[in-house]
């Protein structure tokens, strides 16, 4: 050990070592003026290392890279799908005028019912071979004689002549 540190410890242990401010610590710093810079630098370095470890351990949430072209100027815009029938595959033996007949309605599925702010419902219906978006009451299903008779929050009712079909949501 350094002789100065031994002297400091001896003075602090002795009864007549004097007061701490004028005796041991002050004398130590008078004999070792570089320690006035080294000790605070060590504490500063330790605090920086602790901060770096905390940042590395917790991780930084990564923001996904978005191409500049993909960012719209007005982010409040809503893209509305066109109001047309999107057909996947036509079933064999069914002509275009019968696209929504009973054979096609064997597996209908209501995928969305939306209550419009103007006070009416719109529905989106999918079948085995087509997708019908934005159906409204009083509207004929594209390419057929089926009429959307009623839309509630949990079902859509279609009618054609004397037939009625109810499709639950």
C-alpha positions as CSV (number, residue, x, y, z in Angstrom):
1,X,0.0,0.0,0.0
2,X,1.0,3.6,-0.5
3,X,2.5,5.2,2.4
4,X,0.1,8.1,2.2
5,X,-2.9,5.8,2.5
6,X,-1.4,4.1,5.5
7,X,-0.9,7.4,7.1
8,X,-4.4,8.4,6.4
9,X,-5.8,5.2,7.9
10,X,-3.6,5.6,11.0
11,X,-4.7,9.1,11.6
12,X,-8.3,8.2,11.3
13,X,-7.9,5.4,13.8
14,X,-5.9,7.4,16.3
15,X,-7.7,9.4,19.0
16,X,-5.7,12.5,18.3
17,X,-6.0,12.4,14.6
18,X,-7.7,15.8,14.5
19,X,-10.9,16.6,12.8
20,X,-11.8,14.8,9.6
21,X,-12.0,18.0,7.5
22,X,-8.7,19.5,8.6
23,X,-6.9,16.3,9.4
24,X,-7.0,13.0,7.4
25,X,-9.0,13.7,4.2
26,X,-7.8,17.2,3.6
27,X,-4.2,16.2,4.3
28,X,-4.6,13.3,1.9
29,X,-5.8,15.6,-0.9
30,X,-3.0,18.1,-0.1
31,X,-0.4,15.4,-0.5
32,X,-2.1,13.9,-3.6
33,X,-3.6,16.7,-5.6
34,X,-4.2,14.5,-8.7
35,X,-6.7,12.5,-6.7
36,X,-9.0,15.5,-6.8
37,X,-9.4,14.8,-10.5
38,X,-9.0,11.0,-10.6
39,X,-11.7,10.1,-8.0
40,X,-14.5,12.1,-9.7
41,X,-13.4,10.8,-13.1
42,X,-13.7,7.2,-11.8
43,X,-17.2,7.8,-10.5
44,X,-18.2,9.5,-13.8
45,X,-16.8,6.6,-15.8
46,X,-18.6,4.0,-13.6
47,X,-22.0,5.9,-14.0
48,X,-21.5,6.0,-17.8
49,X,-20.8,2.3,-17.9
50,X,-23.9,1.5,-15.8
51,X,-26.0,3.7,-18.2
52,X,-24.7,1.8,-21.2
53,X,-25.3,-1.6,-19.7
54,X,-28.9,-0.6,-18.8
55,X,-29.5,0.6,-22.4
56,X,-28.0,-2.5,-23.9
57,X,-29.9,-4.9,-21.6
58,X,-33.3,-3.3,-22.0
59,X,-32.9,-2.9,-25.7
60,X,-34.1,-0.2,-27.9
61,X,-37.6,-0.7,-29.5
62,X,-36.9,-0.8,-33.3
63,X,-39.0,1.3,-35.6
64,X,-39.7,-0.7,-38.8
65,X,-38.0,0.7,-41.9
66,X,-40.7,2.2,-44.0
67,X,-39.8,3.4,-47.5
68,X,-40.2,7.1,-48.0
69,X,-42.6,6.4,-50.9
70,X,-44.9,4.5,-48.6
71,X,-45.5,7.4,-46.2
72,X,-48.6,9.4,-47.2
73,X,-48.7,13.1,-46.8
74,X,-52.1,12.9,-45.2
75,X,-52.3,9.8,-42.9
76,X,-56.0,10.3,-42.2
77,X,-57.0,9.0,-45.7
78,X,-59.0,5.8,-46.0
79,X,-58.7,3.6,-49.0
80,X,-62.1,2.4,-50.1
81,X,-62.4,-0.8,-52.1
82,X,-64.3,-0.5,-55.4
83,X,-68.0,-1.5,-55.4
84,X,-67.6,-4.4,-57.8
85,X,-67.8,-8.1,-57.6
86,X,-64.5,-9.8,-57.4
87,X,-64.8,-13.3,-58.7
88,X,-62.3,-15.9,-57.9
89,X,-63.4,-18.9,-60.1
90,X,-66.7,-19.4,-61.7
91,X,-68.4,-22.6,-60.9
92,X,-68.9,-25.0,-63.8
93,X,-72.5,-25.1,-65.1
94,X,-73.5,-21.7,-63.8
95,X,-73.8,-18.8,-66.2
96,X,-73.2,-15.2,-65.4
97,X,-76.9,-14.5,-64.8
98,X,-77.1,-17.2,-62.1
99,X,-74.0,-16.3,-60.1
100,X,-75.9,-15.9,-56.9
101,X,-78.3,-18.9,-57.2
102,X,-78.9,-21.5,-54.5
103,X,-75.9,-23.6,-55.6
104,X,-73.6,-20.7,-55.1
105,X,-75.3,-19.8,-51.8
106,X,-74.5,-23.2,-50.4
107,X,-71.6,-21.7,-48.5
108,X,-72.3,-18.0,-48.1
109,X,-70.4,-16.1,-45.4
110,X,-71.1,-12.5,-44.2
111,X,-67.6,-11.1,-43.6
112,X,-68.6,-7.6,-42.5
113,X,-71.6,-5.6,-41.5
114,X,-71.0,-1.9,-41.1
115,X,-73.4,0.6,-39.6
116,X,-73.0,3.8,-41.6
117,X,-73.1,7.2,-39.9
118,X,-76.0,8.0,-42.2
119,X,-78.2,5.5,-40.5
120,X,-78.1,2.3,-42.6
121,X,-76.1,-0.9,-42.7
122,X,-73.8,-2.2,-45.5
123,X,-72.6,-5.8,-45.7
124,X,-69.9,-7.7,-47.4
125,X,-70.7,-11.3,-48.4
126,X,-68.4,-14.0,-49.7
127,X,-69.4,-17.1,-51.5
128,X,-67.4,-20.0,-52.9
129,X,-66.7,-18.1,-56.1
130,X,-67.2,-14.4,-55.5
131,X,-66.9,-11.5,-53.1
132,X,-69.6,-8.9,-52.9
133,X,-68.6,-5.7,-51.0
134,X,-70.8,-2.8,-49.8
135,X,-74.2,-4.4,-50.3
136,X,-77.1,-2.2,-49.2
137,X,-80.8,-2.8,-48.6
138,X,-82.7,-2.5,-51.9
139,X,-79.7,-3.3,-54.0
140,X,-79.5,-6.2,-56.4
141,X,-76.5,-8.5,-56.1
142,X,-74.4,-8.0,-59.2
143,X,-75.2,-10.4,-62.0
144,X,-78.3,-11.9,-60.3
145,X,-81.9,-11.4,-59.5
146,X,-81.3,-11.6,-55.7
147,X,-82.3,-8.5,-53.8
148,X,-80.8,-7.4,-50.5
149,X,-84.1,-7.3,-48.5
150,X,-82.7,-6.5,-45.0
151,X,-79.5,-6.0,-43.2
152,X,-79.3,-6.1,-39.4
153,X,-76.4,-6.2,-37.0
154,X,-76.2,-10.0,-37.2
155,X,-77.7,-11.1,-40.5
156,X,-78.4,-10.3,-44.2
157,X,-81.7,-11.4,-45.8
158,X,-81.8,-12.0,-49.6
159,X,-84.9,-12.5,-51.7
160,X,-85.5,-13.7,-55.2
161,X,-89.2,-14.1,-56.4
162,X,-90.7,-16.4,-53.7
163,X,-87.4,-17.5,-52.1
164,X,-85.7,-16.0,-49.1
165,X,-82.2,-16.7,-47.8
166,X,-81.0,-15.5,-44.4
167,X,-77.2,-15.4,-43.9
168,X,-76.0,-15.0,-40.3
169,X,-73.0,-12.9,-39.4
